[in-house]
């Protein structure tokens, strides 16, 4: 199994469908890992998705910074609001 196949399979097993993802500003904000996790978690909880917020933290902290960014993009839609 190559890296691209693994990423596709991972995307299918974690995260939210694009229609369910709340908006959260990712680009142009503090890039610190804890700041990103805090913004995404607040967006999920604000959208009434407490369990998804817990799942997000579990998956976001399971790897390196690149994993954190990839997982974040599976749970929220970047917005400029």
C-alpha positions in Angstrom: 0.0 0.0 0.0 1.5 3.4 -1.0 1.3 6.6 1.0 -1.4 8.1 -1.2 -3.6 5.0 -0.7 -3.1 5.2 3.0 -4.1 8.9 3.0 -7.3 8.2 1.1 -8.2 5.4 3.4 -7.5 7.6 6.4 -9.7 10.4 5.0 -12.5 8.0 4.6 -12.4 6.8 8.2 -11.9 10.1 10.1 -13.3 13.6 9.8 -16.6 14.8 8.7 -18.3 15.0 5.3 -17.7 18.4 3.7 -21.4 19.4 4.2 -21.2 18.8 8.0 -17.9 20.6 8.6 -18.2 23.9 10.4 -16.3 27.0 9.2 -13.0 27.8 11.0 -10.3 30.2 9.9 -7.1 28.2 9.5 -5.1 30.2 7.0 -3.7 33.5 8.1 -4.0 32.8 11.8 -1.5 31.6 14.5 0.1 28.4 13.2 1.0 27.1 16.6 -0.3 23.5 16.9 -2.2 24.2 20.2 -3.8 27.4 18.7 -5.0 25.4 15.7 -6.4 22.6 17.8 -8.2 25.2 20.0 -9.8 27.0 17.1 -11.0 23.7 15.5 -12.2 22.3 18.7 -14.2 25.5 19.5 -15.7 25.5 16.0 -16.8 21.9 16.4 -18.3 22.4 19.9 -19.9 25.7 18.7 -21.6 23.6 16.0 -22.9 21.2 18.6 -20.4 18.5 17.8 -18.9 17.7 21.1 -18.1 14.0 20.3 -16.6 15.0 17.0 -14.4 17.6 18.9 -13.1 14.8 21.1 -12.5 12.6 18.1 -10.7 15.4 16.4 -8.3 15.9 19.3 -7.5 12.2 19.4 -6.7 12.1 15.7 -5.0 15.5 15.5 -2.5 14.5 18.3 -1.8 11.0 16.8 1.1 12.2 14.6 3.3 15.2 13.6 2.4 18.7 12.6 1.6 17.7 9.1 -0.9 15.2 10.5 -2.5 17.9 12.6 -3.0 20.1 9.6 -4.4 17.3 7.5 -6.8 16.1 10.2 -7.9 19.7 10.9 -8.9 20.1 7.2 -11.0 16.9 7.5 -13.0 18.4 10.4 -13.6 22.0 9.4 -13.8 24.1 6.3 -11.3 27.0 6.2 -13.0 30.4 6.0 -12.0 34.0 6.1 -14.6 35.0 8.6 
